[in-house]
């Protein structure tokens, strides 16, 4: 401690200064208390002590990592590296339990419907349009390339057959438009309507071919000259039969969809 009068260093707790003789009982604090007071003042002036200043942002052990530990409502560091790897977020826009945001063919119960879409969006409409064109040509005799009057004059029964078949073709075209619309809207009985359409087309083609050949044979025509026409007609009939069978099997598996 130091003397309060002469400032000489004297032993601690000395009642009297051995140098100047001044009593020391008037000194309120000893050196020990002064040091403790100075240390307390220093701690009050420094808001962050050395121990707390080492980790100002992470006061507890375990927060020295840049990402909080799991269990505090925050994902662990590995989950930050893969933003969609958390449970329930394997896909960014799909709720938990759904592997795809929009299940494929959900409207049709998950069944593949490419052939159905091809029929209702293109094939039936195109076929109906072709029947309209063919029906108009048959009614007007355009398929004979300008010789219709001569042929009809020589073979009168052929004109009646062409008129009947032309009207049937126009009716098939209307039938095709109706079948396409009902299939598109998943109407009840639409698959049966499609099968009926193909049957009508096939039967009409067979009857027209039979009537055409019968009329020509009665007038002594050489059928060998019509071999190309016969092959194309028979091929068309065979394709119609295959379509009837294939579509019947195809739509039989999807009959539960047509309930509207």
Wavefront OBJ file of the C-alpha trace (Angstrom):
o trace
v 0.000 0.000 0.000
v 0.997 3.635 -0.284
v 0.992 6.378 2.338
v -1.831 8.817 1.869
v 0.423 11.744 2.867
v 3.891 11.192 1.396
v 2.898 8.525 -1.184
v 5.675 6.250 0.031
v 5.150 2.510 -0.277
v 4.539 1.030 3.171
v 3.501 -2.454 4.375
v -0.107 -3.351 4.039
v -2.445 -2.473 6.939
v 0.186 -0.218 8.623
v -1.555 2.158 11.074
v 1.212 4.797 10.767
v 3.571 5.695 7.904
v 7.125 4.829 9.017
v 8.498 7.695 6.852
v 6.308 10.668 7.621
v 4.418 9.412 10.657
v 0.979 10.139 9.163
v -1.721 7.828 10.507
v -3.182 5.499 7.934
v -6.496 4.746 9.617
v -8.106 7.526 7.537
v -7.461 5.582 4.299
v -10.797 3.899 3.426
v -9.385 1.244 1.047
v -6.320 -0.857 1.046
v -4.443 -1.704 -2.122
v -6.283 -5.014 -2.387
v -9.665 -3.282 -2.307
v -8.482 -0.665 -4.741
v -7.436 -3.379 -7.196
v -10.736 -5.189 -6.822
v -12.636 -1.947 -7.360
v -10.550 -1.124 -10.408
v -11.207 -4.579 -11.837
v -14.961 -4.192 -11.265
v -14.951 -0.783 -12.947
v -13.061 -2.246 -15.878
v -15.584 -5.037 -16.294
v -18.454 -2.514 -16.208
v -16.795 -0.348 -18.850
v -16.151 -3.356 -21.130
v -19.520 -4.776 -22.263
v -17.848 -7.929 -23.533
v -15.399 -9.652 -21.279
v -12.653 -11.689 -22.777
v -14.450 -14.940 -22.151
v -17.716 -13.750 -23.731
v -16.066 -11.799 -26.550
v -14.574 -14.944 -28.095
v -18.044 -16.054 -29.139
v -20.227 -12.927 -29.414
v -22.731 -14.565 -31.791
v -22.638 -18.119 -30.463
v -22.496 -17.968 -26.633
v -23.187 -21.663 -26.154
v -21.000 -24.506 -27.215
v -22.300 -26.062 -30.412
v -23.128 -22.769 -32.157
v -19.643 -22.212 -33.546
v -20.755 -23.912 -36.753
v -22.288 -21.656 -39.411
v -25.500 -23.706 -39.296
v -27.449 -24.405 -36.094
v -27.569 -27.919 -34.753
v -30.482 -30.135 -35.602
v -33.216 -29.903 -33.010
v -33.564 -26.091 -32.872
v -36.122 -25.857 -35.684
v -33.402 -25.477 -38.312
v -32.123 -28.064 -40.828
v -28.635 -29.416 -40.404
v -25.726 -28.316 -42.682
v -26.092 -31.350 -44.967
v -29.656 -30.361 -45.734
v -28.485 -26.920 -46.878
v -26.338 -28.599 -49.538
v -29.414 -30.346 -50.974
v -32.387 -27.957 -50.695
v -34.956 -30.600 -51.665
v -33.516 -33.612 -49.824
v -35.559 -33.129 -46.672
v -38.262 -35.635 -45.957
v -41.411 -34.582 -47.727
v -39.591 -32.223 -50.111
v -38.043 -34.646 -52.588
v -39.825 -32.722 -55.283
v -40.160 -28.946 -54.940
v -43.856 -28.676 -55.829
v -45.240 -32.072 -54.750
v -46.798 -32.653 -51.309
v -45.519 -35.524 -49.220
v -46.757 -38.868 -50.426
v -47.085 -37.898 -54.106
v -44.009 -38.841 -56.185
v -45.219 -36.628 -59.047
v -46.941 -33.216 -58.818
v -49.348 -34.224 -61.557
v -49.768 -38.002 -61.850
v -49.641 -39.147 -65.443
v -53.094 -39.853 -66.997
v -54.811 -39.061 -63.692
v -57.994 -38.284 -65.617
v -58.058 -41.833 -67.029
v -57.159 -43.745 -63.878
v -53.490 -44.064 -64.830
v -54.192 -46.144 -67.945
v -52.280 -45.359 -71.161
v -54.629 -43.500 -73.505
v -52.426 -42.528 -76.462
v -54.515 -44.505 -78.942
v -57.718 -42.989 -77.550
v -56.296 -39.480 -77.910
v -55.164 -40.252 -81.473
v -58.656 -41.405 -82.399
v -60.599 -38.547 -80.825
v -58.173 -35.793 -81.853
v -57.289 -36.841 -85.388
v -58.187 -40.233 -86.847
v -61.972 -40.152 -86.535
v -62.258 -36.548 -87.692
v -59.977 -37.152 -90.670
v -61.835 -40.361 -91.573
v -65.187 -38.564 -91.421
v -63.857 -35.794 -93.672
v -62.623 -38.383 -96.193
v -66.020 -40.080 -96.186
v -67.653 -36.757 -96.999
v -65.314 -36.247 -99.948
v -65.764 -39.831 -101.128
v -69.547 -39.620 -100.715
v -69.767 -36.473 -102.812
v -67.576 -38.046 -105.508
v -69.707 -41.207 -105.549
v -72.938 -39.227 -105.802
v -71.637 -37.111 -108.675
v -69.695 -39.877 -110.453
v -66.430 -37.933 -110.201
v -64.480 -41.146 -109.562
v -65.009 -42.086 -113.243
v -62.899 -39.104 -114.351
v -65.428 -37.527 -116.741
v -66.870 -40.760 -118.135
v -69.743 -40.972 -115.663
v -72.478 -40.190 -118.211
v -71.126 -42.749 -120.669
v -70.749 -45.454 -118.050
v -74.153 -44.785 -116.504
v -75.729 -44.838 -119.991
v -74.193 -48.210 -120.713
v -74.686 -49.667 -117.197
v -77.793 -48.042 -115.667
v -77.772 -50.165 -112.517
v -74.374 -48.787 -111.543
v -75.708 -45.265 -111.108
v -78.321 -46.411 -108.601
v -75.656 -48.321 -106.656
v -73.370 -45.286 -106.573
v -76.152 -43.007 -105.367
v -77.053 -45.390 -102.558
v -73.443 -45.867 -101.505
v -72.755 -42.104 -101.636
v -75.631 -41.431 -99.239
v -74.360 -44.179 -96.935
v -70.888 -42.623 -96.943
v -72.259 -39.233 -95.919
v -74.200 -40.924 -93.122
v -71.024 -42.698 -91.975
v -69.236 -39.322 -91.878
v -71.900 -37.886 -89.563
v -71.726 -41.070 -87.506
v -67.944 -40.658 -87.232
v -68.192 -37.066 -85.985
v -70.672 -38.163 -83.329
v -68.470 -41.069 -82.194
v -65.409 -38.822 -81.957
v -67.262 -36.271 -79.825
v -68.702 -38.876 -77.453
v -65.338 -40.572 -77.043
v -63.724 -37.220 -76.323
v -66.276 -36.452 -73.583
v -66.129 -40.025 -72.199
v -69.850 -40.499 -72.797
v -71.532 -43.702 -71.728
v -71.629 -46.236 -74.577
v -69.077 -44.364 -76.727
v -66.814 -47.444 -77.242
v -69.787 -49.464 -78.518
v -70.653 -46.607 -80.830
v -67.108 -46.692 -82.232
v -67.305 -50.447 -82.802
v -70.658 -49.998 -84.538
v -69.125 -47.322 -86.771
v -66.369 -49.664 -87.956
v -68.891 -52.477 -88.540
v -71.114 -50.200 -90.619
v -68.124 -49.060 -92.683
v -67.038 -52.655 -93.312
v -70.521 -53.931 -94.188
v -71.160 -50.969 -96.498
v -67.858 -51.546 -98.311
v -68.549 -55.266 -98.711
v -72.089 -54.700 -100.030
v -70.963 -52.007 -102.446
v -68.135 -54.199 -103.735
v -70.466 -57.158 -104.180
v -73.094 -55.046 -105.987
v -70.456 -53.409 -108.177
v -68.979 -56.742 -109.273
v -72.394 -58.284 -109.843
v -73.536 -55.437 -112.059
v -70.349 -55.472 -114.118
v -70.450 -59.232 -114.531
v -74.045 -59.029 -115.795
v -72.944 -56.646 -118.488
v -70.022 -58.840 -119.529
v -67.248 -56.648 -118.128
v -63.780 -58.112 -117.760
v -63.078 -58.139 -114.006
v -59.335 -58.563 -114.580
v -59.200 -54.884 -115.553
v -60.409 -53.964 -112.082
v -57.814 -55.950 -110.188
v -56.195 -52.840 -108.674
v -59.555 -51.536 -107.486
v -60.442 -54.935 -106.041
v -57.162 -55.226 -104.128
v -57.491 -51.771 -102.590
v -61.098 -52.436 -101.577
v -60.311 -55.831 -100.016
v -57.357 -54.315 -98.162
v -59.588 -51.578 -96.780
v -62.090 -54.171 -95.577
v -59.344 -56.217 -93.889
v -58.077 -53.122 -92.098
v -61.594 -52.358 -90.886
v -61.927 -55.872 -89.434
v -58.627 -55.547 -87.586
v -59.708 -52.155 -86.226
v -62.974 -53.618 -84.959
v -61.192 -56.352 -82.996
v -58.378 -54.141 -81.691
v -60.669 -51.334 -80.535
v -63.055 -53.762 -78.876
v -60.220 -55.222 -76.778
v -58.729 -51.792 -76.106
v -61.891 -50.152 -74.831
v -63.101 -53.209 -72.941
v -60.297 -52.576 -70.424
v -61.365 -48.930 -70.129
v -65.146 -49.361 -70.022
v -65.260 -47.994 -66.429
v -64.089 -44.580 -67.668
v -67.160 -43.952 -69.837
v -69.764 -43.097 -67.209
v -70.827 -39.563 -68.175
l 1 2 3 4 5 6 7 8 9 10 11 12 13 14 15 16 17 18 19 20 21 22 23 24 25 26 27 28 29 30 31 32 33 34 35 36 37 38 39 40 41 42 43 44 45 46 47 48 49 50 51 52 53 54 55 56 57 58 59 60 61 62 63 64 65 66 67 68 69 70 71 72 73 74 75 76 77 78 79 80 81 82 83 84 85 86 87 88 89 90 91 92 93 94 95 96 97 98 99 100 101 102 103 104 105 106 107 108 109 110 111 112 113 114 115 116 117 118 119 120 121 122 123 124 125 126 127 128 129 130 131 132 133 134 135 136 137 138 139 140 141 142 143 144 145 146 147 148 149 150 151 152 153 154 155 156 157 158 159 160 161 162 163 164 165 166 167 168 169 170 171 172 173 174 175 176 177 178 179 180 181 182 183 184 185 186 187 188 189 190 191 192 193 194 195 196 197 198 199 200 201 202 203 204 205 206 207 208 209 210 211 212 213 214 215 216 217 218 219 220 221 222 223 224 225 226 227 228 229 230 231 232 233 234 235 236 237 238 239 240 241 242 243 244 245 246 247 248 249 250 251 252 253 254 255 256 257 258 259 260
